[in-house]
């Protein structure tokens, strides 16, 4: 979970926070997958990988919120 931040000192800080959040989510998912290792595929409930080519859900909504909060930093990268 990402906590609210008032501001970021630079663009690198924003990217670092997002990357660390994605890594944290993937670590949790990997632990869930490890617990289910060896069980039949039909009974597994752990989510798939978040990184390595998988679709990141709600990214458009997150990007929209970032563009509202930091228009001068985000919008130049959207075109």
Secondary structure, DSSP 4 states (H G I P E B T S, - for coil): -PPP-S--SSHHHHHHHHHHHHHHHHHHHHHHHHHTTTS-GGG------SSSSPPPTTHHHHHHHHHHH-HHHHGGGT-
